[in-house]
Amino acid sequence: MDCLKIQTNINRIKSEIPSTCKLLIVSKYRTIQEIDCAYNSGHKLFAENRVQALVERKENLPSDIEWHMIGHLQRNKIKYISSFVHTIHSVDSLKLLVAIHKEAQKAERTINCMLQIHIAQEESKFGFTLTELNQFLEESDWRNLTHIQLTGLMAMATNTDSTDQIQAEFNLIQKTFLEVKANYFSGNPHFNQLSIGMSGDYKLALNSGSSIIRIGSGVFN
Ligand SMILES: *Cc1c(COP(=O)(O)O)cnc(C)c1O
């Protein structure tokens, strides 16, 4: 492991992003030593995409780390992370949100949740379609989930070499975010996050107003 390189990568990325955008370091598949090295650069925002990894890391790393969940989440596993997870980026159904609410209530906490939106032209990616998002916002009783704070939208662009396509997808999610914010969250200061951009496309995401970039390989490779 090259700790200096990890810390140099972090400082470079931080120097490239505006103050309105946060770097979320994706620590999946990395060793505790590698994550500790990133932490020792002064960084405290980390994310995992699997429940088991999230729990293990939480137990083995400093307690002032803010842990985010970014991967597909099964309802029966929420209970393992509900006592500590700061934000869940990957909420892709009302059923899941209701289940998170139940566990948050038991843990006597409020859990920040982002709605994952499917914008990529790939079958494999999870998330609400734009039609499902509208249905969810119009027809469900999400406002009654007192232990959930909806903080924004998350999306992944298509894995493609076409920067035009990626930019178009990010522009669409930004437009959707601004519409949802205006139509359903006016006066709510908490719905203010747009989680877009990974190692390969975060500069395009910044053009579209990203407020959280999720970076793994760009930090650790
Ligand atoms: C792995 C992962 C990332 C980070 O990907 P990199 O290309 O390594 O930066 C971001 N978001 C999600 C949801 C991921 O699973």
Residues whose N, C-alpha, C, O or C-beta is under 5 A from the ligand:
A	BS01	LIG	V26 N49 I70 M198 S199 G200 R214 I215 G216 S217 G218
